[in-house]
């Protein structure tokens, strides 16, 4: 179980880094852009997350401990999910 959690965290970290790199290429989020949907799926060894927004996003990521988790910060982009 511990190895599976480590693999999942690694995939999330790598995925977030790629997302952040791609999003940063677009620059800061324009005024009025919002997060409109978040979907996730996975298996025992993977986790896939899709985040839809109405415009380009500038994303920063970092880790927190106790419990260990990954944080994605969408700069100046409010959440419009109900």
C-alpha positions in Angstrom: 0.0 0.0 0.0 2.8 2.4 0.8 4.5 1.9 -2.6 1.2 2.6 -4.4 0.7 5.8 -2.5 4.3 6.9 -3.3 3.7 6.1 -7.0 0.5 8.1 -7.0 2.2 11.1 -5.3 5.0 11.0 -7.8 2.6 10.9 -10.8 0.6 13.8 -9.3 3.8 15.8 -8.7 5.1 15.2 -12.2 1.7 15.9 -13.7 1.4 19.1 -11.7 4.9 20.2 -12.8 4.0 19.6 -16.5 0.7 21.5 -16.0 2.5 24.4 -14.4 5.1 24.5 -17.1 2.5 24.5 -19.9 0.2 27.0 -18.1 3.1 29.4 -17.4 3.8 29.6 -21.1 0.5 31.4 -21.5 1.3 34.0 -18.9 -0.9 35.2 -16.1 -4.6 34.5 -16.2 -6.7 37.2 -17.9 -9.3 39.1 -16.0 -12.4 37.1 -15.7 -10.9 33.7 -16.3 -12.2 31.1 -13.9 -11.8 27.4 -13.0 -15.1 25.8 -14.3 -14.7 22.1 -13.8 -12.5 19.5 -12.0 -12.6 15.8 -12.9 -10.5 13.0 -11.6 -10.1 9.2 -12.2 -7.6 6.6 -11.3 -6.7 3.1 -10.4 -4.7 1.7 -7.5 -1.5 3.0 -9.2 -2.5 6.2 -10.9 -4.5 9.4 -10.5 -5.5 11.6 -13.4 -6.9 15.0 -12.8 -8.4 17.4 -15.4 -9.0 21.0 -14.6 -10.9 23.1 -17.1 -10.8 26.9 -17.1 -12.3 29.6 -19.2 -8.9 31.0 -20.2 -5.1 30.6 -19.8 -3.8 30.0 -16.3 -0.6 30.6 -14.4 -0.2 27.7 -12.0 2.2 27.3 -9.1 2.6 24.1 -7.2 4.1 23.1 -3.9 3.9 20.3 -1.3 2.6 20.3 2.2 3.4 17.8 5.0 1.3 16.1 7.7 -0.5 14.8 5.8 1.6 14.9 2.7 -0.3 16.6 -0.2 0.2 18.5 -3.4 -1.2 22.0 -3.8 -2.0 23.7 -7.1 -2.4 27.5 -6.9 -4.1 29.1 -9.9 -2.9 32.8 -9.8 -5.8 35.3 -9.8 -8.3 32.7 -11.0 -11.5 32.2 -8.9 -13.4 28.9 -8.7 -16.8 29.0 -10.4 -17.7 25.4 -9.6 -21.1 25.0 -7.8 
